Amino acid sequence: MTLGTFSVTKVVTGLESVDNEFAFSYTCDNNVKGTLKVKADGSVTSGPELPVGTKCTIEEDDSPPRSRAHPGGARLPDGDHQ
């Protein structure tokens, strides 16, 4: 059986630091599911090895990003900022 993988990258500019991590969930047609933690600096995060031809859906989770400096994630409130 020939195996392959997929990868996810994310680049964030502006208020969100590149130290943040974002979660991406994947579900594949062979019942494989999981979550990848992806850094916002453009580095590549690889998924698991899967049989070639497997179809997967990848979605970014809606939760706030995780930060090393602020483990709960950090976002500015809505409104005017200077």
Phi, psi and omega in degrees: 000131178272133181249152176217185180212176173231166179221157180230138173229156176213137176236127179238135174235161178097225189291331183273127184289151176289351175283349181289152173242142179242146181259135175236127178263144176230146176225127183248159184287359175254022178070016174273129179226156176179184179228138175249139173262121186241127176285151184272016183261009179089000178289155184270133173242123183266145174277187181286164173285134183225156175300138178302135182101351177294137178255132181232146172253130182240128180227140175282131177292151183276352183292156179300153179296151176268135181238143175296323182285326181229087187305335178278359185086157182216132175220145175282146177293157177295153178130189180280136180232146177243000000 
